[in-house]
């Protein structure tokens, strides 16, 4: 399982110009899940994401989680994160 996490002031997911989801301050998470990932992997990653201390506290130090600020999370499935980009020997692309 791979996740790309971006701190955002706002984020919107549009499909064919229609807004499907949107958030204010929080996290945009692109996640790639493999067949071998199980519920334990998902719980571990979810715990990591909500507890990452990547928002600024009162002293302007990144020491606060999305949970602490009561921020939002928008999660987008991104299967291409699991793509193999290695070129096989003798393979023509």
C-alpha positions as CSV (number, residue, x, y, z in Angstrom):
1,X,0.0,0.0,0.0
2,X,1.3,3.4,-1.0
3,X,0.0,6.8,-0.1
4,X,0.9,10.3,-1.2
5,X,-0.3,12.8,1.4
6,X,-0.7,16.6,0.7
7,X,-1.7,19.2,3.3
8,X,-4.3,21.4,1.7
9,X,-6.4,24.5,2.5
10,X,-9.0,23.1,0.2
11,X,-9.4,20.3,-2.3
12,X,-12.0,19.2,-4.8
13,X,-12.5,16.1,-6.8
14,X,-14.4,16.6,-10.1
15,X,-15.5,14.0,-12.5
16,X,-16.6,15.3,-15.9
17,X,-16.8,18.8,-14.4
18,X,-19.2,17.7,-11.6
19,X,-18.0,18.1,-8.1
20,X,-18.0,14.6,-6.4
21,X,-16.3,15.6,-3.2
22,X,-14.6,18.7,-1.6
23,X,-13.0,19.6,1.7
24,X,-11.6,22.6,3.4
25,X,-8.4,22.5,5.5
26,X,-7.1,19.0,5.8
27,X,-5.4,16.3,3.8
28,X,-5.6,15.1,0.2
29,X,-4.5,11.5,0.2
30,X,-3.8,9.5,-3.0
31,X,-3.7,5.8,-2.1
32,X,-2.7,2.8,-4.1
33,X,-3.9,-0.6,-2.7
34,X,-2.6,-4.0,-3.8
35,X,-4.3,-7.3,-3.7
36,X,-2.0,-8.4,-0.9
37,X,-3.0,-5.5,1.4
38,X,-5.4,-6.5,4.1
39,X,-7.5,-4.8,6.8
40,X,-4.5,-4.6,9.2
41,X,-2.5,-2.7,6.6
42,X,-5.4,-0.3,6.0
43,X,-5.9,0.3,9.8
44,X,-2.2,0.9,10.2
45,X,-2.1,3.4,7.3
46,X,-5.2,5.2,8.4
47,X,-3.8,5.6,11.9
48,X,-0.6,7.0,10.5
49,X,-2.4,9.5,8.3
50,X,-4.7,10.9,11.0
51,X,-1.8,11.2,13.5
52,X,0.8,12.8,11.2
53,X,1.8,16.0,12.9
54,X,2.1,18.2,9.7
55,X,0.0,21.2,10.6
56,X,1.4,24.3,12.4
57,X,0.8,24.8,16.1
58,X,0.6,28.2,17.9
59,X,4.4,28.6,17.7
60,X,4.3,28.0,13.9
61,X,5.9,24.6,14.3
62,X,4.6,21.5,12.5
63,X,3.4,19.7,15.5
64,X,-0.4,19.2,15.1
65,X,-2.3,16.4,13.3
66,X,-5.4,16.7,11.1
67,X,-7.3,15.1,14.0
68,X,-6.1,17.8,16.3
69,X,-7.3,20.6,14.1
70,X,-10.5,18.7,13.3
71,X,-9.6,18.9,9.6
72,X,-11.0,16.9,6.8
73,X,-9.5,14.2,4.6
74,X,-10.3,13.5,1.0
75,X,-9.1,10.1,-0.2
76,X,-8.6,9.3,-3.8
77,X,-7.9,5.8,-5.2
78,X,-4.8,6.0,-7.3
79,X,-3.9,2.6,-8.6
80,X,-1.1,3.9,-10.7
81,X,0.9,4.4,-7.5
82,X,1.4,0.6,-7.6
83,X,2.4,0.5,-11.3
84,X,5.7,-1.2,-12.1
85,X,7.9,1.2,-14.1
86,X,10.9,-1.1,-14.4
87,X,11.8,-2.0,-17.9
88,X,12.2,-5.7,-18.3
89,X,15.4,-6.8,-20.0
90,X,14.8,-7.2,-23.8
91,X,11.4,-5.6,-23.6
92,X,10.6,-2.9,-26.1
93,X,8.3,-0.1,-25.0
